[in-house]
Amino acid sequence: MPLEAWVEWIGGVAAVCTTVAFVPQIVRTWRHGGRDLSYGMLILFLVGIVLWLAYGWLIHARMVILANVVTFFLVGLNLILKASAGARGKAPPRRLRIAVDMDEVIADSRAKHLRAYNAAFGESLSADDLAGRSLEEAVPESRAARTAELVLEPSFFEDLDVLDDGIEVVRELAARHEVFIASAAMEVPTSFAAKYRWLREHFPFIPTSHIVFCGDKTVLDVDVLIDDTPRHFEGFRGTPVLFSAPHNREETRFLRVSSWREVRALLLGDDARGVPALGVPPVGAPTPRRVTDSGRVVS
């Protein structure tokens, strides 16, 4: 085959590839509204195509002219579909990525810890006796180390109770958004197997790919983190939601919920429009706010 023919063949294949490449984007824009497409990119691309058409016309390059005519039509169609979808409100809201802590958020590890402490020391301590402190802080100093060691039992996390409404609300969240269970399990490395078995028993609808055992939760690339431990919010780039527990009752920096009914109202209520609508200030700013059972966020 002559060199000229090879050159023309290569140019033709290149023109077909770069032109047809816009077809899948047109299908996606038609179905989903093209929310992630930039108007600036599309307009600049159209300007470039017009210039290529002028160039092809000046040098009498039929393949350049033909390819850019087709590309102009496809890019223009993409632009029209994007604009019309925006006018119709066709673009669907983005699914939130929500991380949910395990201990004292969906799993009642505090109650299990109290039972283990009372059994070990012959006491009858209750949650009311903690008075805003962790169990280790509430017991006599001579027992603190032994109390902390009670959770190191490999099966400790295997038979925890689920907090009220936890399964139902997490299931509802997972149906509408992308939900991860994120536990700082590195604090108790012996807990991995028991926590995994507990999650598979009570939350089988959460895929194993969405179970995260970690140390520093700032590695989480999510929009919302629901956690009972304020230090996990330091450096977190999303919206922190503090799940009430005795040890965090004096914390006022973060949006607070006291039950899974309040989580439902916040993220799934009739007035919920996603994280930007919550009006939550950046981490570290004073935000003594709470969510009522009706779903209204109040100061």
C-alpha positions as CSV (number, residue, x, y, z in Angstrom):
1,M,0.0,0.0,0.0
2,P,1.4,3.4,-0.9
3,L,2.5,5.7,1.9
4,E,-0.2,8.2,1.0
5,A,-2.8,5.6,1.4
6,W,-1.5,4.6,4.8
7,V,-1.5,8.2,5.9
8,E,-5.1,8.7,4.7
9,W,-6.2,5.4,6.4
10,I,-4.5,6.4,9.8
11,G,-6.1,9.8,9.6
12,G,-9.5,8.4,8.9
13,V,-9.3,5.9,11.8
14,A,-8.2,8.7,14.1
15,A,-11.0,10.9,12.9
16,V,-13.6,8.2,13.5
17,C,-12.3,7.4,17.0
18,T,-12.2,11.1,18.2
19,T,-15.6,11.7,16.7
20,V,-17.4,8.6,17.9
21,A,-15.9,9.1,21.4
22,F,-18.7,11.6,22.1
23,V,-21.5,9.1,21.5
24,P,-21.3,7.4,24.9
25,Q,-21.3,10.9,26.5
26,I,-24.4,11.8,24.7
27,V,-26.1,8.7,26.0
28,R,-25.0,9.5,29.5
29,T,-26.1,13.1,29.2
30,W,-29.5,12.0,28.0
31,R,-30.0,9.6,30.9
32,H,-28.4,11.6,33.7
33,G,-28.5,15.2,32.7
34,G,-24.8,15.9,32.2
35,R,-24.4,17.5,35.6
36,D,-20.7,16.9,35.7
37,L,-20.0,18.3,32.2
38,S,-18.5,21.8,32.1
39,Y,-20.2,24.4,29.9
40,G,-16.8,26.0,29.5
41,M,-15.2,22.9,28.2
42,L,-18.0,22.2,25.7
43,I,-18.0,25.8,24.3
44,L,-14.2,25.9,24.0
45,F,-14.3,22.5,22.2
46,L,-16.9,23.9,19.8
47,V,-14.7,26.9,19.1
48,G,-11.8,24.6,18.4
49,I,-13.9,22.5,16.0
50,V,-14.9,25.6,14.1
51,L,-11.3,26.5,13.7
52,W,-10.4,23.0,12.5
53,L,-13.2,23.2,10.0
54,A,-11.8,26.5,8.7
55,Y,-8.3,24.9,8.6
56,G,-9.6,21.9,6.7
57,W,-11.4,24.1,4.2
58,L,-8.3,26.2,3.6
59,I,-6.1,23.2,2.9
60,H,-8.8,21.2,1.1
61,A,-8.6,18.3,3.6
62,R,-11.9,16.4,3.1
63,M,-11.3,14.1,6.0
64,V,-10.6,16.9,8.4
65,I,-13.7,18.7,7.2
66,L,-16.0,15.6,7.5
67,A,-14.7,14.6,10.9
68,N,-15.2,18.0,12.4
69,V,-18.6,18.5,10.9
70,V,-19.8,15.3,12.6
71,T,-17.9,16.2,15.8
72,F,-19.5,19.7,15.8
73,F,-23.0,18.1,15.6
74,L,-22.2,15.6,18.5
75,V,-20.7,18.2,20.8
76,G,-23.5,20.6,20.0
77,L,-26.1,17.9,20.8
78,N,-24.3,17.3,24.1
79,L,-24.5,21.0,24.9
80,I,-28.2,21.1,24.1
81,L,-29.0,18.0,26.1
82,K,-27.1,19.4,29.1
83,A,-28.9,22.7,28.9
84,S,-32.4,21.1,28.4
85,A,-31.8,18.6,31.3
86,G,-30.9,21.5,33.6
87,A,-34.0,23.4,32.6
88,R,-36.2,20.3,33.2
89,G,-34.4,19.6,36.5
90,K,-33.6,16.2,35.2
91,A,-30.1,15.9,36.8
92,P,-30.6,13.6,39.9
93,P,-29.2,14.6,43.3
94,R,-25.8,13.1,44.0
95,R,-25.8,10.2,46.4
96,L,-24.2,11.1,49.7
97,R,-21.3,9.0,51.0
98,I,-22.0,8.4,54.7
99,A,-19.6,6.7,57.2
100,V,-21.1,5.3,60.4
101,D,-19.1,4.5,63.4
102,M,-19.8,1.2,65.1
103,D,-19.2,1.3,68.9
104,E,-21.8,3.5,70.8
105,V,-23.3,4.5,67.5
106,I,-24.9,1.4,66.1
107,A,-23.5,-1.1,68.7
108,D,-24.1,-0.7,72.4
109,S,-20.6,-1.5,73.5
110,R,-20.9,0.7,76.6
111,A,-23.7,-1.5,78.1
112,K,-21.6,-4.6,77.4
113,H,-18.5,-2.9,79.0
114,L,-20.6,-2.1,82.1
115,R,-21.9,-5.6,82.4
116,A,-18.3,-7.0,82.1
117,Y,-17.1,-4.5,84.7
118,N,-19.8,-5.4,87.2
119,A,-19.2,-9.1,86.7
120,A,-15.5,-8.7,87.2
121,F,-15.6,-6.6,90.3
122,G,-19.0,-7.5,91.8
123,E,-20.4,-4.0,91.3
124,S,-23.8,-2.7,90.1
125,L,-22.6,0.4,88.2
126,S,-25.1,1.9,85.7
127,A,-24.9,4.3,82.8
128,D,-26.3,7.1,85.0
129,D,-23.3,6.6,87.3
130,L,-20.9,7.6,84.5
131,A,-21.9,11.3,84.7
132,G,-20.5,12.2,81.3
133,R,-17.3,10.2,81.7
134,S,-15.9,7.1,80.1
135,L,-16.1,3.9,82.2
136,E,-12.4,4.0,82.8
137,E,-12.7,7.5,84.1
138,A,-15.6,6.7,86.4
139,V,-14.1,3.7,88.2
140,P,-11.5,3.9,90.9
141,E,-8.1,4.6,89.6
142,S,-6.8,1.2,90.8
143,R,-9.3,-0.6,88.5
144,A,-8.9,1.6,85.4
145,A,-6.2,-0.5,83.7
146,R,-8.1,-3.7,84.3
147,T,-11.4,-2.1,83.2
148,A,-9.8,-1.0,79.9
149,E,-8.5,-4.6,79.3
150,L,-12.0,-6.1,79.5
151,V,-12.6,-5.1,75.8
152,L,-9.5,-7.0,74.7
153,E,-11.3,-10.3,75.1
154,P,-11.5,-11.5,71.4
155,S,-15.3,-12.2,71.6
156,F,-16.2,-9.0,73.5
157,F,-17.7,-7.3,70.4
158,E,-19.5,-10.4,69.1
159,D,-22.7,-10.2,71.1
160,L,-23.3,-6.4,71.4
161,D,-26.9,-5.1,71.3
162,V,-27.9,-2.9,68.4
163,L,-29.0,0.6,69.4
164,D,-32.7,1.4,68.8
165,D,-33.7,1.9,65.2
166,G,-30.1,1.5,64.1
167,I,-30.7,-1.3,61.6
168,E,-33.8,0.2,60.1
169,V,-32.4,3.7,59.6
170,V,-29.0,2.5,58.2
171,R,-30.9,0.2,55.8
172,E,-32.9,3.3,54.6
173,L,-29.8,5.3,54.2
174,A,-28.1,2.5,52.3
175,A,-31.1,2.4,49.9
176,R,-30.7,6.0,49.0
177,H,-27.1,6.8,49.6
178,E,-23.7,5.1,49.8
179,V,-23.1,3.9,53.4
180,F,-19.8,2.7,55.0
181,I,-19.3,1.2,58.5
182,A,-16.1,2.8,59.7
183,S,-14.7,1.6,63.0
184,A,-11.4,2.7,64.6
185,A,-10.6,-1.0,65.2
186,M,-6.9,-0.4,65.5
187,E,-7.5,0.7,69.0
188,V,-8.5,-2.9,69.8
189,P,-6.7,-5.1,67.2
190,T,-8.2,-8.3,68.7
191,S,-11.7,-7.0,67.8
192,F,-11.5,-7.4,64.0
193,A,-13.0,-10.9,63.7
194,A,-15.7,-10.3,66.3
195,K,-16.7,-7.0,64.8
196,Y,-16.9,-8.4,61.3
197,R,-19.1,-11.3,62.5
198,W,-21.4,-8.9,64.3
199,L,-21.7,-6.6,61.3
200,R,-22.5,-9.6,59.0
201,E,-25.2,-10.8,61.4
202,H,-26.9,-7.5,62.0
203,F,-26.1,-5.4,58.8
204,P,-25.8,-8.0,56.0
205,F,-27.1,-5.4,53.5
206,I,-23.8,-3.5,53.9
207,P,-21.3,-5.0,51.4
208,T,-18.0,-6.2,52.8
209,S,-16.3,-3.6,50.5
210,H,-18.0,-0.9,52.7
211,I,-16.7,-2.1,56.0
212,V,-13.7,-0.1,57.0
213,F,-11.4,-0.9,60.0
214,C,-9.0,1.9,60.4
215,G,-7.1,4.1,62.9
216,D,-7.2,7.7,61.7
217,K,-10.7,8.4,60.2
218,T,-9.4,11.4,58.2
219,V,-8.6,8.9,55.5
220,L,-12.3,8.5,54.8
221,D,-13.4,10.2,51.6
222,V,-17.1,10.7,52.6
223,D,-19.5,13.5,52.9
224,V,-20.9,12.7,56.4
225,L,-19.3,11.0,59.4
226,I,-21.6,9.9,62.2
227,D,-19.4,9.2,65.3
228,D,-19.5,9.5,69.1
229,T,-15.8,10.5,69.4
230,P,-15.1,14.2,68.7
231,R,-11.4,13.6,68.0
232,H,-12.3,11.7,64.8
233,F,-13.7,14.9,63.4
234,E,-10.4,16.8,63.6
235,G,-9.1,17.1,60.0
236,F,-12.2,15.4,58.6
237,R,-13.2,17.2,55.4
238,G,-16.9,16.4,55.3
239,T,-19.8,17.1,57.7
240,P,-19.3,15.8,61.2
241,V,-22.4,14.5,63.0
242,L,-21.9,13.8,66.7
243,F,-23.9,10.8,68.1
244,S,-24.6,11.6,71.7
245,A,-23.0,9.5,74.4
246,P,-22.2,10.3,78.1
247,H,-18.5,11.0,77.4
248,N,-19.3,13.7,74.8
249,R,-22.2,15.5,76.5
250,E,-20.1,18.7,77.0
251,E,-19.0,18.9,73.4
252,T,-20.6,21.8,71.6
253,R,-18.6,22.2,68.4
254,F,-20.5,19.8,66.2
255,L,-24.0,19.1,64.9
256,R,-25.4,16.6,67.4
257,V,-28.0,13.8,67.2
258,S,-29.3,11.7,70.1
259,S,-30.9,8.8,68.3
260,W,-31.3,7.1,65.0
261,R,-34.7,8.7,64.7
262,E,-32.9,12.0,64.6
263,V,-30.4,10.7,62.0
264,R,-33.4,9.7,59.8
265,A,-34.9,13.2,60.2
266,L,-31.6,14.9,59.4
267,L,-30.6,12.9,56.3
268,L,-33.9,11.4,55.1
269,G,-36.6,13.8,56.3
270,D,-38.9,15.7,54.0
271,D,-36.7,18.9,54.4
272,A,-33.4,17.1,53.9
273,R,-31.6,18.2,50.8
274,G,-28.2,16.8,51.4
275,V,-25.2,18.0,53.3
276,P,-24.9,21.5,51.8
277,A,-28.4,22.3,53.0
278,L,-27.6,21.5,56.6
279,G,-25.7,24.7,57.1
280,V,-23.0,23.1,59.2
281,P,-20.0,25.4,59.9
282,P,-16.5,24.1,59.3
283,V,-14.9,21.7,61.9
284,G,-13.9,23.6,65.0
285,A,-16.4,26.4,64.7
286,P,-19.0,26.6,67.6
287,T,-22.2,24.8,66.5
288,P,-24.4,23.9,69.5
289,R,-27.1,22.5,67.3
290,R,-29.5,19.6,67.5
291,V,-32.1,17.9,65.3
292,T,-35.7,17.6,66.5
293,D,-37.8,14.5,65.9
294,S,-39.7,16.5,63.3
295,G,-36.5,16.8,61.3
296,R,-35.9,20.5,62.0
297,V,-32.3,21.6,62.8
298,V,-32.4,24.1,65.6
299,S,-29.8,26.0,67.6
